[in-house]
Amino acid sequence: MADFKRVGSVEILRTRTYNIDPMNKDILAMEAVVNPGHYPLMSDGYSYLWLLTGKLNGHGMRRGDGMFIMGSGDMPLDNLVVTFPSKVFGPDEWKELLDHPTCQEGHPEQRLRITKEHK
């Protein structure tokens, strides 16, 4: 299996939450609040992902012993910073993402700007 190498950047244009394990779709999955900024775009020559850095979201966070913190909005925990991968996109999924309004420059739904480095 090839190593992932940096091939560009993903600019996040709006603050949003992401599951820190993109494969976990559970409603109580641990989330991080990710602020706008540039994040490294990685590829192994077949798949793509980007690395996000954010603060754990205390909203809905399990405290242990069956206790949960529940709030009405996002609650970034300032001293719990995490770096984690986005979902891994295969070639067809990557093309779909690039064609989606969230990546279309100037579209009202745009929230990502993807830039690939030229070698």
N, C-alpha and C positions, 0 to 999 in steps of 0.2 A: 504494500500500500504506500502510495506516495505521500510525502509530507505536505502539509498545507504551508503555502508561502504567501506573503503579502503581495497583492496584485493591484491595490488601489485603496479607496476609502469609501465609506458610507457616511454621509452626513445626515444625522437625525435632525429634523427641522422643528419637531414639537416634543415636549416632555410627554412620556407615556410609560406605562408599565409593561414589562416583559416577564414571562416565566423564566426563572434561571435555569430550568431544565426544559428546553423547548419541546421535548417529547411527552412531558407530563401535562395532560389536559385537565387534571382534577381541579375543581373549583377552589380548593384550598391549597393549590400548589404555591410554593414560595415564589414571590415576585420581587423584582427590583424596579425602582423608579430611575429611569434613564433620561438625562437632560439633553437638550440639543447640543450637538457637537460632531466632531469627526471621529470615526471609529475605523480600525483597520479591516479592509476587505481581504479575505483569504481564499485561496483556491489550491486544490491538489491537481489541477489540470482537467478535472471532470466535474467536481462539485464546488459550490461556493458557500461561504458563511462569513459573518463578520463578528468581531469580538466587541462586546458591549461592556461598559463599566457604569455601574449605578450603585445606589444605596438600597439595601434591603427595605422592602415595604412592610411597615409594621401593621398595616391594615389587614386584618384576617390572619395574623401570624400566630402560629402555634407556639405556646409558651412552655409546653411540657405538662405532664400529669393531667392531660385532658383539658387544659386551660387554653383559651384563645384570646387574642386581642382583637376586638372588632371595632371598627370606626366607620364613619360616614364618608370618608375620603382617603386618599393616599396619605400615608404617614412615613416619609423616608426617614430611616434611622441613620443619622449623620455619621456615627462611628462604625457602621457595618457596611463597608464598601466592598463590592464584589465585581469580578470580571468573569464573563460567561459567554458562550457562543450563541449566536442566533440559530434558528432552524438551519439545517443543511439542505441546500437546494441542488437537485440534480439539473442536468442541462435543460430539460423541458420546463421544470418548475422555475428555473432562473429566467428563461425567456418570458414565461407568464408574468413573473414579478416585474421585469423591466417594462412590459407592455401594460401593466396595471396602472390605474390613475394615481396610486400612492407614489409612483416613481416618475410620473409625467410632469415635466417642467411647466409651471404655471397653472396646473390643474388645481381646482379648489381642494381636492382630497390629497394633494401631494404632501407627504411627510418624510420622504427619503430622497436623497440626491446621491446617485452612485457615480463614482469617478474611477475609471480603470487607468492604471499607469501604463505608459507606452515605453517599451524597451527598445 
